[in-house]
Amino acid sequence: MTAIQDDRTALDERIAGSTLCLELERTVSEQGGTPAYSDRHGSDGWRTLTWERLREQALDLAAGLVARGMAPGDTAALMASSRIEHVLADLAVLHAGGTPMSIYSTLSPDQVAFIAGHSTPTVAVLEGADQVARWAGALASVDSLRTVVVLDAAAAPDDPRVVSWADLAAEGARYRAAHAEECEQRWRAVEPTQPATILYTSGTTGDPKGVVLTHRNVLFEVATSLQVTGVTAPGLTLSYLPFAHIAERALGMYTPWTQGGHVHLLADPSQLAASLREVRPTRFFGVPRVWEKIMTGVSALLAAETDAAKKAAVAQAMEAGLQYVLAQEAGGQPTAEQVSAYQQADAAVLSVMRALLGLDRVEWAASAAAPMPVDVARFFAGLGLRIYDVYGMTETTGAVTANGPAAFRLGSVGRPLPGLELSLGDDGEILVRGPVQTPGYFRREDATRELFDEDGWLHTGDIGRVDADGFYWVVDRKKELIITSSGKNIAPSNIENLLKESPLVGHALVFGDSRPYVVAVLTLDAEIAPLVAHKAGIAFTDLAELARNEQVLAMVQQGVDAANARLSRPEQVKRFELLPVEWTAESEELTPTLKLKRRVVHTKYQDVLERLYS
């Protein structure tokens, strides 16, 4: 406990009295003329703002909000893609003394109306026609809204509260020139204990809850995370997840505002593969599904190689890469022979493969949001890439455990971050205590009381275990563990990860609670399945036809059999159904970060699940 307290004290001293506004001021003083953010909006190429221009524009916009009546403590709702204006709007609200809230663009109008009614924003910043449509009900019913900024002028509704982005900036520039002291005092008055954001959870099990995160929460999280990553120089990064997700806020906003660097924003995640090759980032964060898709694509290319000698050379090189990385687990050191073998493999094969993916300059690669399948981590280790899995949640401002260069173990989520306490409850639930934990849910004292116990431990709802070396492993969500009718406890995510090792399988849901055996609902991988079908000479017109094809079903069955061979008898999938559809965030089965919404799938495909038990 002494070491934890010492770490906490040192980190607290480092961020004492600071806020995101003060951190940005310092970063601009040190790196003002360097690129801060780039995006592709409205241009074939990248448009870029330097740190100095970013802050100046944010201060003008903040003054515009003050002129329009934004008071300290007011909330502002932001619904837009990953673009420079989203970052500017967030900064503007902070510098006006308010609390910015990025809202998922995939939420239904009813969910938007609930959040707006609950958080009572005085300002809404909306991107275009789709966002305006989702906000139509809220705009009509929420009396607190006084200013509505629509980025796409053509999509602006006929509403006296609407102002264009350009007009807000122009109003703000005039107001700031005339009231410079007032505008500066507004952001200098912000306290570390004030909210830096409120993030509403996706609400798959009821109404969304707003997680309050303070400036101190955020700055402690950034400081402790950077200590583990060991990355001190400003980075070159790609931001493609929604800013309503804590991981992207931490990596695409809060860390750069504190450390500097150059962030490339992608409004369309489908551009990720091409942008990786173009930008060649020095840091890259991917949710497990992103890493899985990269692996599947590379594996398909390797499988298509007809030159046996080339295939053998690649396999040998990747084995050398894997052994080199494995030797470094838990602080270990590779032997001279392993170092030599890796260096030769890297020079001849691995560095070329990483360059083709755009990952050749990556100094730090990470994954979170869901457990990283071990086979995926081992695959990238074979390329010479260590993917550092981290674990946390919105309520803990992001990561509470992490792997890093000094200590990692593939498949685990690492050790507790400096200054944080972790423990396992009697039932294996992961408990957290420290400066990163939320002060509570916005206007939900009842839910806040349920989140914490009397000793101040935050209950994550995740079941975990810890090994002899202090590395934590996430088993599954506490509420998602399957208990079969014979009383066997089963973690579905482990089975699902094994099923997805088949290149044909895109997504998998395992079911069996209170049932005699386990079944699975599967979807095809929309990119890889057609390639496999073409190679096998299978004629088809779409995924739905492929899902009915006997040859494809037989190949999927082989994947299920391979997964079952690695499972205990109660865990084995007895029956499955291959659906003729894709699962996406838009079709509601997945969250915006591509995690499975189990209850949505249970409801939507209830007939399929019943059929599997008939």
SVG drawing of the C-alpha trace seen along z (x, -y; Angstrom):
<svg xmlns="http://www.w3.org/2000/svg" viewBox="-42 -46 66 79">
<polyline fill="none" stroke="black" stroke-width="0.4" points="0.0,0.0 2.9,-2.3 4.2,-2.1 0.7,-2.8 0.4,-5.9 3.9,-7.1 2.9,-6.8 -0.4,-8.5 1.3,-11.4 3.9,-11.9 1.3,-11.9 -1.0,-14.3 1.9,-16.7 2.6,-16.6 -1.0,-17.7 -1.8,-19.7 -4.0,-22.7 -4.1,-22.0 -7.0,-21.8 -7.3,-20.9 -7.4,-24.6 -4.1,-25.2 -2.5,-22.1 -3.5,-23.3 -2.0,-26.8 1.3,-25.1 1.3,-22.8 0.7,-25.8 3.5,-27.7 5.9,-24.8 4.6,-23.6 2.4,-26.4 3.6,-26.2 3.5,-22.4 0.5,-20.5 -2.2,-19.6 -5.1,-18.1 -5.7,-17.1 -8.9,-15.8 -10.3,-15.2 -13.6,-17.0 -14.5,-18.9 -11.2,-18.2 -9.4,-15.4 -6.3,-16.0 -5.7,-16.7 -6.6,-20.1 -4.5,-21.0 -4.6,-23.3 -1.5,-24.1 -1.7,-24.1 -1.7,-27.9 -4.5,-28.2 -6.5,-25.5 -6.4,-27.3 -7.1,-30.7 -10.2,-29.4 -11.4,-27.6 -11.1,-30.8 -13.1,-32.8 -15.8,-30.1 -15.8,-30.1 -16.3,-33.8 -19.2,-33.4 -20.8,-30.9 -20.3,-33.4 -21.9,-36.2 -24.9,-33.9 -25.4,-33.3 -23.5,-30.2 -22.9,-30.2 -20.2,-28.4 -21.4,-24.8 -23.8,-24.7 -23.8,-21.5 -23.4,-21.4 -24.2,-18.4 -22.0,-17.6 -23.1,-15.2 -20.6,-15.1 -18.1,-12.8 -14.4,-12.8 -13.4,-16.2 -11.6,-19.3 -14.9,-21.2 -15.7,-18.5 -12.4,-19.1 -12.9,-22.8 -16.4,-22.6 -15.2,-20.6 -12.4,-23.0 -14.8,-26.0 -17.2,-24.7 -14.4,-24.0 -13.0,-27.5 -16.5,-29.0 -16.6,-27.2 -19.1,-24.6 -19.2,-20.8 -19.0,-19.3 -20.9,-16.0 -20.2,-14.1 -23.2,-12.0 -23.1,-8.9 -24.4,-9.6 -26.0,-6.1 -28.5,-6.8 -32.2,-6.8 -34.3,-10.0 -35.9,-8.7 -32.5,-8.1 -31.3,-11.5 -34.5,-13.1 -33.9,-11.3 -30.3,-12.4 -31.2,-16.0 -34.0,-16.1 -31.9,-14.6 -28.7,-16.8 -30.6,-20.0 -27.9,-21.4 -28.0,-25.1 -26.0,-24.5 -26.2,-21.7 -23.6,-21.4 -24.9,-19.2 -23.0,-18.1 -25.6,-17.7 -29.0,-16.4 -28.7,-13.0 -27.9,-14.6 -30.5,-17.2 -33.1,-14.5 -32.1,-12.6 -32.4,-15.8 -35.8,-16.9 -37.7,-15.7 -35.3,-17.1 -35.2,-20.5 -38.9,-20.6 -39.2,-19.6 -36.1,-20.6 -36.5,-24.2 -33.0,-24.6 -31.5,-24.8 -30.7,-28.4 -28.1,-27.9 -28.1,-25.3 -25.0,-25.3 -25.3,-23.3 -22.0,-22.7 -23.7,-22.0 -25.7,-25.2 -27.9,-23.4 -29.2,-21.1 -30.1,-23.8 -33.7,-23.8 -35.9,-26.9 -35.3,-27.7 -34.4,-31.1 -31.8,-29.4 -29.8,-28.1 -26.5,-29.8 -23.9,-28.8 -20.4,-27.8 -18.8,-30.7 -21.2,-33.2 -20.6,-31.9 -16.8,-32.2 -17.2,-35.8 -19.5,-36.8 -17.0,-35.3 -14.0,-37.1 -15.8,-40.5 -16.9,-39.7 -13.4,-38.5 -11.8,-41.7 -14.2,-43.8 -14.3,-41.7 -10.8,-40.1 -10.5,-40.1 -13.9,-38.5 -13.2,-35.7 -9.8,-34.9 -11.2,-34.9 -13.9,-32.4 -11.4,-29.6 -8.9,-30.5 -11.7,-30.1 -12.2,-26.4 -11.3,-24.2 -9.7,-20.7 -12.8,-19.2 -15.2,-20.5 -16.5,-18.2 -14.4,-17.9 -17.1,-15.9 -20.2,-13.8 -20.3,-10.6 -23.6,-8.8 -23.3,-5.0 -25.0,-3.3 -28.0,-2.2 -28.5,1.4 -30.1,2.3 -32.2,-0.8 -31.9,-4.5 -28.4,-5.8 -26.5,-7.0 -24.2,-10.1 -20.7,-9.4 -19.2,-12.6 -15.4,-12.9 -13.5,-15.8 -10.4,-17.6 -8.4,-15.9 -9.8,-12.5 -8.7,-13.1 -5.2,-14.5 -4.4,-11.7 -5.5,-9.1 -3.2,-10.7 -0.3,-11.0 -0.4,-7.4 -1.0,-6.0 2.0,-7.8 4.1,-6.6 3.4,-3.0 3.6,-3.4 7.1,-4.9 6.3,-7.2 7.6,-10.7 7.8,-12.3 4.7,-13.8 3.1,-11.1 1.6,-10.8 -1.8,-9.2 -5.0,-8.2 -8.3,-8.9 -11.3,-7.0 -13.5,-6.0 -16.4,-8.3 -15.4,-11.0 -18.3,-9.7 -16.1,-6.8 -13.7,-7.4 -10.7,-5.6 -10.9,-8.0 -11.3,-11.0 -8.2,-10.0 -6.1,-9.2 -7.5,-11.7 -8.1,-14.7 -6.8,-14.6 -3.3,-13.1 -2.5,-15.4 -3.8,-18.5 -1.4,-17.6 1.6,-16.2 1.2,-17.7 1.7,-15.7 -0.3,-15.4 -3.7,-13.7 -5.3,-12.6 -9.1,-12.4 -11.1,-9.9 -14.8,-10.6 -15.2,-7.3 -13.6,-4.3 -13.7,-2.4 -10.8,-4.6 -8.7,-3.2 -6.6,-0.7 -5.7,-3.2 -5.0,-5.9 -2.7,-3.7 -0.5,-3.2 -0.6,-6.9 0.0,-8.4 2.2,-5.6 1.5,-6.6 3.9,-6.2 1.1,-5.2 -2.0,-3.1 -4.9,-2.0 -7.3,0.6 -10.3,2.2 -10.0,6.0 -12.2,6.2 -9.9,3.8 -6.9,6.0 -8.9,9.1 -9.8,7.7 -6.1,6.7 -5.0,10.2 -7.7,11.9 -6.7,9.8 -3.0,10.6 -3.8,14.3 -5.9,14.4 -3.1,13.0 -0.7,15.5 -3.1,18.3 -3.4,17.2 0.4,17.4 1.2,20.3 5.0,20.2 5.7,22.8 9.2,21.4 7.9,17.9 5.2,19.3 7.8,21.2 10.0,18.2 7.2,16.0 6.2,18.7 9.8,19.1 10.2,15.3 6.9,15.0 7.9,17.8 11.2,15.9 9.2,12.8 6.8,14.6 9.6,16.3 11.4,12.9 8.3,11.2 7.4,14.1 10.9,14.1 10.2,10.5 7.0,11.3 6.9,10.3 10.2,8.4 12.2,11.4 15.1,11.1 15.5,13.0 18.6,15.0 21.4,13.9 20.1,16.6 16.6,15.3 17.7,11.7 19.8,12.7 17.0,14.8 14.6,11.9 16.9,9.3 17.4,11.4 13.7,12.1 12.8,8.5 15.3,7.2 14.2,9.7 10.4,10.2 8.8,8.7 9.7,5.0 8.3,5.3 5.0,6.7 4.6,4.0 5.4,1.3 2.7,2.7 0.2,2.3 1.4,-1.2 2.6,0.1 6.3,-0.2 6.8,-3.3 4.6,-2.2 6.3,-2.6 3.2,-1.8 0.2,0.3 -2.7,1.1 -6.1,2.6 -9.0,2.2 -12.9,2.1 -13.0,6.0 -10.6,8.8 -8.0,9.3 -8.0,12.9 -4.7,14.5 -4.3,15.8 -4.6,12.3 -2.0,11.0 0.4,13.9 -0.1,13.2 1.0,9.6 3.8,10.7 4.9,12.8 5.2,9.5 7.3,8.1 4.5,6.0 3.6,6.1 0.0,5.1 -0.4,3.8 -3.9,4.8 -5.4,2.4 -8.5,2.6 -10.9,0.0 -14.3,-1.6 -15.9,-5.0 -16.5,-5.1 -12.7,-4.9 -11.8,-7.5 -10.4,-4.7 -7.6,-2.4 -6.9,-1.0 -4.6,1.8 -2.2,1.9 0.6,3.9 3.7,1.8 7.2,2.2 8.5,2.9 6.0,5.6 3.5,7.3 1.9,10.7 0.0,11.6 -3.7,12.3 -3.7,10.5 -4.8,6.8 -1.6,6.0 -0.9,4.8 -2.6,1.9 -1.6,-1.6 0.6,-3.5 -1.4,-5.1 -4.5,-2.8 -5.7,0.0 -7.3,3.1 -8.8,6.1 -11.0,9.1 -14.3,9.4 -15.5,12.7 -17.2,13.6 -14.2,12.6 -15.5,9.1 -12.8,6.6 -12.9,3.7 -11.1,0.3 -10.2,-2.5 -8.2,-5.7 -8.3,-9.2 -9.6,-8.1 -13.0,-6.9 -15.9,-9.0 -17.5,-11.2 -20.8,-9.6 -23.5,-9.5 -25.0,-12.9 -28.2,-13.5 -28.5,-9.8 -27.6,-9.4 -29.3,-6.0 -27.1,-4.6 -24.0,-6.2 -24.7,-4.4 -24.9,-1.1 -21.6,-1.7 -19.6,-2.1 -19.4,0.0 -19.0,-1.4 -15.2,-1.2 -15.1,-3.3 -14.4,-0.4 -15.9,-0.9 -17.6,2.3 -16.7,2.8 -19.2,5.6 -16.4,7.6 -15.2,11.0 -11.4,11.4 -8.5,13.2 -4.9,12.3 -1.8,14.5 1.2,15.0 3.1,12.1 0.3,9.6 -1.2,9.6 -4.9,9.3 -7.1,11.3 -10.7,10.4 -13.0,13.5 -16.3,11.9 -19.0,9.4 -20.5,10.5 -24.1,10.2 -23.1,12.1 -21.8,15.3 -23.8,18.3 -25.1,20.8 -26.4,23.8 -29.4,25.9 -26.9,28.3 -25.2,25.5 -22.0,25.0 -20.6,21.5 -19.4,20.5 -17.8,17.3 -19.3,16.7 -16.6,14.3 -13.9,17.0 -15.9,19.3 -16.8,16.5 -13.2,15.6 -12.3,19.2 -15.2,19.3 -14.0,16.1 -10.6,17.7 -12.3,19.1 -11.6,16.5 -15.2,17.0 -16.8,15.9 -17.3,12.2 -19.2,12.1 -20.4,14.7 -22.8,14.8 -22.9,17.8 -26.1,18.5 -27.0,21.1 -28.2,19.5 -30.5,22.0 -30.4,24.3 -29.0,27.8 -26.2,27.0 -24.5,24.1 -25.5,22.8 -24.1,20.0 -25.4,17.4 -22.8,16.5 -22.4,14.0 -20.0,14.2 -17.0,11.8 -18.2,9.5 -14.6,8.9 -13.0,12.3 -15.9,14.7 -16.3,13.6 -12.6,14.1 -12.7,17.6 -15.8,18.3 -14.1,17.1 -11.0,19.2 -13.2,22.3 -15.1,21.6 -18.4,20.9 -20.8,18.8 -22.9,16.3 -24.6,12.9 -24.5,11.7 -23.7,12.7 -27.2,14.1 -26.6,16.6 -23.2,17.5 -24.7,18.1 -27.0,20.8 -24.3,22.5 -23.6,26.0 -19.9,25.8 -19.6,22.6 -21.7,24.1 -19.3,27.1 -16.3,24.8 -17.9,22.9 -18.7,26.2 -15.0,27.0 -14.3,23.8 -16.8,24.7 -15.3,28.2 -11.8,26.6 -13.1,24.3 -14.9,27.2 -11.7,29.2 -10.1,26.6 -13.1,26.4 -14.4,28.4 -17.5,30.5 -20.0,28.1 -18.5,25.2 -18.7,26.9 -21.2,25.4 -23.7,28.2 -25.6,26.3 -25.2,23.0 -27.0,21.0 -25.2,18.8 -27.3,15.6 -27.7,14.1 -27.0,10.6 -24.1,8.4 -24.0,7.0 -23.1,3.3 -23.6,0.4 -26.2,-0.9 -28.1,2.4 -28.0,2.2 -26.2,5.5 -22.9,3.7 -21.9,0.7 -20.0,-2.1 -16.8,-0.5 -17.9,2.8 -18.7,4.6 -21.6,7.1 -24.9,5.9 -26.0,9.3 -29.5,8.3 -30.2,6.7 -29.2,10.0 -31.1,12.1 -34.3,10.1 -33.8,9.6 -33.0,13.3 -35.1,14.9 -36.7,17.1 -33.3,18.3 -32.2,19.2 -35.5,21.1 -35.0,23.0 -31.6,24.1 -33.1,25.8 -36.1,27.2"/>
</svg>
